[in-house]
Amino acid sequence: MLLFAGVILILLVAVYIFMHGPQFGVLPSGESLQKIQASAHWRDGQFQNLSITPQLTEGASFFRILKKFFFEKGAQRIPPAPLPSKKSDLLHLNPGINRLVWFGHSSYFMQMDGRTFLVDPVFSGNASPLPFTTKSFEGSDIYAVWDLPAIDYLIISHDHWDHLDYKTILQLKPKVKRVITGLGTAAHLASWGYDKNRIEEKDWNEQIVLEEGFIIHTVPARHFSGRGFKRNRSLWLSFVLITPSKNIFIGGDSGYDRHFAEIGNQFGPFNLAILEDGQYNKYWKYIHMNPEETVQAALDLRADKLLPVHWAKFSLSIHSWDEPIIRIKKEAERRNLKLLHPMIGESVDLDRDQAFSSWWERIQ
């Protein structure tokens, strides 16, 4: 009995030490915490969505979801072969071309009117505190931090592991000039050595004048946050990026709600909307959109083109790995919406129409 109790105690101490590792970041304190507590969206000790947002759909249970994840067969959640890709030379770009390069999931690079932007980069090979879990698909990791040029603006939508990657953020530190993120997330970055003076942490519905001709508006999303057991202590965001020549919607993770139409009415039309399409399920329908809702959100935003992200790198749901792109392509064609579906690493010219192959159909 004493031996059993000793083993349990050792395990509890090990878990405690692990959960306090630097990769988990820290909770906000001091002036940052005061700003959070003054937010109109902070109630009952946490941030709140605009609409009531259960993390699980009514009738769903954690144990039922675990059973489906680990014991039910059917969907091919992992690609049967390496993903195809194209590696663009980002270190020697023509600054006069507006372009986007997608790295899989929700990570992408943009060069807009001579400035560089990097969104939610994950280059470590997994999206979890445990490196042997939630591993990236084979073929999706063709880029590393040293392939990137200097980054004028690093944009972090929220602090989940598949959007805020500890190893990547550490490696990026010398390249990043300025960080834009939500209230509370700056505490993680500061604990990892980022200069607080280089970080802009904002509430919803705030404006940041980056420089002449470049503005970011922070706008709502319908989601949640947290890297450990405590949730919603930092804010999840979407962004409106206005440059001298473009109006871009940068969507973080979000369930469908009225905020898309409200943003479209206030800031649209958009040249491009970048929206999540993947890791959805009926059991958590309030915090992630299904593909048909993503198309509707783009139309609500009054977007000319849609780039679906949040797929083709990690399996965080129980649908087939290619189901998101198959469904959204069908719906976009039905609704007459231009859909961008580049391969990982393929350069997208944002100043012209560009044809893309249905590359996922070749993976067998």
Secondary structure, DSSP 8 states (H G I E B T S, - for coil): -HHHHHHHHHHHHHHHHHHTSGGG-----HHHHHHHHTSTTEETTEE--SS---SS-TT--HHHHHHHHHH---S--S-SS---B----GGG--TTS-EEEE-STT-EEEEETTEEEEES---SSBSSSSTTSSB--TT-----GGGS--BSEEE----STTTS-HHHHHHHGGGBS-EEEETTHHHHHHHTT--GGGEEEE-TTEEEEEETTEEEEEE--S----SSSS-SSS---EEEEE-SS-EEEE--S----THHHHHHHHH--EEEEEEE-SS--GGGTTTS--HHHHHHHHHHHTEEEEEEES-SS---SSS-TTHHHHHHHHHHHHTT-EE----BT-EEETTS------GGGG--
